[in-house]
Amino acid sequence: MKAFIVDKYKKGRALRLGEMPDPLLTDTDVLVQIHAAGLNPLDAKIRDGVFKPLLPYRPPFILGHDMAGVVTRVGPKVRGFKVGDTVFARPRDGRVGTLAEAIAIHEADLALKPKNLSMAEAAAIPLVGLTAWQALVEQAKLQKGQKILIHAGSGGVGTFAIQLAKHLGATVATTTSTTNVDLVKSLGADVVIDYKKQDFSKVLSGYDVVLNSLEGDTPEKSLDVLKQGGKLISISGPPDPEFARQQGLNGVLRLLMRLLSFNIRRKARGRGIHYSFLFMRADGGQVAQITSLIEAGIIRPVMDQVFPFEATNEALAYVETGRSKGKVVVALC
């Protein structure tokens, strides 16, 4: 089958379009013909080798973390899906590879595609939807009446998280550029900080939760926004000891995670704030709950561009610019 392949870890290296063996199914796997695949900053980071110590994929391997398609085969122990179902998923770590014509996915990672979305729209949802769900519902336990700051509101995670936070009853502030102010307002943002004109840490205060997806000094400045007892959840790092424990990392890597996050954890603790790092996990059950919200019209995908499959390298380069509004997708069918 045709696929985009990482032959060697290297920053900015183009993926190779080539032939790879057809996927092999286990008893609990579902074989899916991929119609569309979403792209994420995570794809570029894995290609660059950023997560090599944590996710040791051995080149050559197929990249890609989001997909929508049609079931063509099921393993003998699969009970939740049948041939012909239209599905979407974020495959679990260690089994990614959605930039291909087909993929074998554990049925626990899979969900039926929302009936009101196209394949391309559905492929834009799983990773960002799961990230927002696990940050806001699981970790933050966001409640009606609370206040949350969502950084980078016009990005893939941001556009989804704003809508989910509003559904949960929170007051939502977000940071974005001048050109995207109207977009984030249309998604439900109550307070919009144009980062080109304002410093969010000097404008906002008394917030319950901050969802951070930016690097540099943004995590530390976000502490100024939170009230005592607040939560700073970061999907861009630095990783914390709890993440290392959950991943089952060895002692050396656990120590490294502790050191990397020591400064932000110390400052947060001194202010009575809880800091945590989120590296989302695959979960078909949660994707199914997200499907219900989408079919009810509560959440809609925000799409920037759909590229042809052959232009995957160009699409990934565009994602890396950080200028996309919502998600970038490649279409195979």
N, C-alpha and C positions, 0 to 999 in steps of 0.2 A: 504494500500500500504506500501511497505518497504521504510524506510527512516532513515537517521542518525539524531539523536535527541539530542538537548541540554536539559538535565534534570535539570541542576543547573549551575549557573555561577560559574566557578572555573578555575583558571589558570592551563592549561595543562590537564584538565580533559578529558578523552576519551568520544567521542560521542557514544551514544547508538544506535545500529542497531535494530530497532523495527518496529512495525506496527503503522501507523497513519491513520486517516480517509481520504478518497479520497477527493480531492479538490472540493469546491463548486464554481460554476460559477455565476458571475453577468452578466447582459445583455451585457456588453462591454468586457467580458473576453474571452480568448482563452485557451482551455485545451490542454496541450502539454504532450505527452509521452516523457520522457527524455531519450535520448540515451547517452549523455555524459555531465559531469559537471566540470567546471573549479574550481580550488582552489586558494585562495588568502590569503595574510597575514591578510586581513580584517576579514576573517572567524575566524581565531585564536583569534583576538582581541575581536570580539563579544562574542565568547565562554568564553573568560577570564573575560568578564564584563567591558572591557575598555570603551565601548561606551554605557553602561547601562543608564547613565543620558540623552543621546541624542537619543538613539534608544531603548526604553524600551520594548523589546520583553519579553513576559511572558513565562517562561519555563512551560511545555515542548514545544519546537518549533523546526522546521527543519532549519538547517543551509544551506548556499550555495547561491552564487551570480551570477553564470554564468551557462548557459546551452545551449544545442542544442538538437533538437528533432523533432517530427512529430505531427502536429495538429490532434487531435482526435475528438474535439467538438468545436463549437463556440457559443457564446451568440447571442441572436436574434438581437442585434444592431451592431454586428461586420460586417464590410464591407471590410476590407483589407485582410482577410485571410479566407481560406476554409480548410475543412478536407483533409488531405493528404499533405498539404504544409510542407516543411522542413524549420524550423525556428531556430533562436537563439536570446538570449536576456540576459540582466542584469535586473531582476525584480526590481521594485521600492522598496525603503525602507518601511518597514512595511509589505511587502508581499514577502520577500525572502523565500528560501526553495528549492533550486535546487538539494540538495543531497537526492533525492527521485525519485520514479518511475514516478511521474507525478506532474504537477504544473498548477495552473490557473494564467494566466498573463493578465494584461490589454493590449488591443491591441496596445495602444500607446507606450508600452515599447518593442514591438516585431518587428523583421525584418526577411525577407526571408534570409535563409542561403546562403552564397556565393556558387555558383555552383562548384567552383574548390577546395573546402575544404571538408575534411572528417568531420564527426560529432565531433570527438575529437578535430580536429584543430579549428573548428568553436566555440566550447565551450571554447577555450582558449582566445577568442577575446573580448567579450563585455565589461567587466569591465576595462581592461587595455586600450582598444581602446577608450572608452568614457573618461577615465581619461586623456589620452594624448590629445584627441580632445578638451576637455573643457579647458585644461591648455594652449595648444599652439594656438588654433584657437580662442576660446572665450576670455580667460583672457589675454594672451600675445599678441594676434593679430599679431603673428609672420609673418614678411615680408621677401621677398627675399632680400638677402644681409645682414641680421642681423646675429648676433652671439648668440648661445645658448649653455649653459652648462647643460647637462642632467646627473644627478647623477645616479649611479648604473645602468649603461647602459646594463648590461647583465641580469637584472631582467625582470619581466613581463612588467611593465610599460616602463622601459628603452628601451627594444628591439623594442617596438612599437613606442615610441616617437622619437627615432633616425630616423626611416624610415619616419615618418610623417614630421619631421622637414626638412629632406632633400627634400622631395616632395614640401614643402613650399618654398624651395630655401635658407634655412639658412645654415650657417657654423656651424657644430656641434662638440662640444667637449663633452667627457664623461669620467667618472671615472669608473674603474673596476679593477679586480685583474689580475695578470699576466696570468693566465690560460685562461682568456676570452678576451684577447686583439684581437686575430684574429677574434673572433665572432663579436665584435662590429665594427671592421673595415669592415667586410663583409656586415654589415647593413648600412654602409655609414658614420660612424664617421670619421671626418676629423682630429681631435686631440684626442688622447687617453692618459689619465693620469692613470698610474698604481699606485693605492693608496698605495701599499706596498713599493713603491720606491720614490714617489714624493708627495709633498704637493700641491694640486691643487690651493690653494689660493696664492701660491708664484710663480706659473707658468703662470696662466691665468690672463688676465686683459682686460678691455674695452668691456665686454660682455653686450648684451642687455637684456638677459633673463637667469635666472637659474631656472630649474625645480628640486626641491629637494624632495627626498623620504627617506632621512636618518635623524636620530635623533642626539642627543649629540650636539657638537659644530658646526656641518656642516652648519646649516642655517646661523649662525653668520659669519662663515668664508666665506660663499658664498657672503656676502656683499662686500668683498674685490675684487671679480671678476667682479662685475658690475660697469658700468659707471653711471654717474649721469643721472637720468631719467630711469634707468633700472628697471626691475621687478624681484622680487624673489617670486616664486610661490611654495608653499610647500604642499605636500599631506600627510606629516607625522606630521604636527603640528608645533607650537602651533596654535589652532584655534583663529580666530580674531573676532572682534565685527560684521563685515559684515556677517560672517558665522552664528553667533548667530541670527542675524536679519532674514536672509533667512530661517533659521530653525524654526522661530517663538518660540524661547526659552523664558522661563520666566525670570523675572528680575534678580533673583539670578544667574542663569546660564549665562545670558548675562554679568553680572559683572565678573563672573569667567573667561569667555572667554577673556574679556578685560584685566584682570590681568595676565592671562597666556601668552598673546602675547605682553604685554606692553614693555618688554625689547627689543625684536627684532623689534617691530614697531618703537620704539623710535630711535634705532640705524639706522634703515633704513631711517627714515625721516630725520635724521641729515645728511645723505649723499645724499639726494635727490632721494632715491630709494623707490619704492612702494612694500610693502610686502602684500601678500594675502595667505589665506589658502583655499585649494580646497578639498571639499568632494563631489565627483562626484555624479551625479544624473542619473537616468534612462532616456533614450530618444531613442525611436525606430527610429525616423527620422535620428538622427545622426548615429545610427548603420547602417542604410541603406546607408548613404553616405560612411561609412567605407567599406561596402560591395562593392561598386563601385570601390574603390581603390584596394581592394583585388582581385577582378575579373579582373582588368586591370593589375595585376602583380606589382603594385607599392608598396604594403605592403604584407609581408608574415608572417604567425605566426611562432613563435619560440617555439618549444616544448622541454621540458626536458624529462618527463616520463609520460606514461599513466598507471595508476594503475587500477586493477579491483575494482568495486564498493565496494566489501566486505573489501578491504584494505584501505578504506577512512581514517581511523585514522593514518595509517602508512604514507599515502600520505600527510596528513596535518602536521604531525611531520616533514616530509622532507621539506615542504614549510617553516616551522619555523626555519630550520637551516640557511636559507638565502643563501644556496649554489646552488639553482636551476638556470639553464640557461633558461630564458623564463618561460613558464608556465607548471604547473603540472595539469593533468586532470585525472578524474576517469571515466571509461566507464561502462555503464549499459547494453548496447546492442552490 
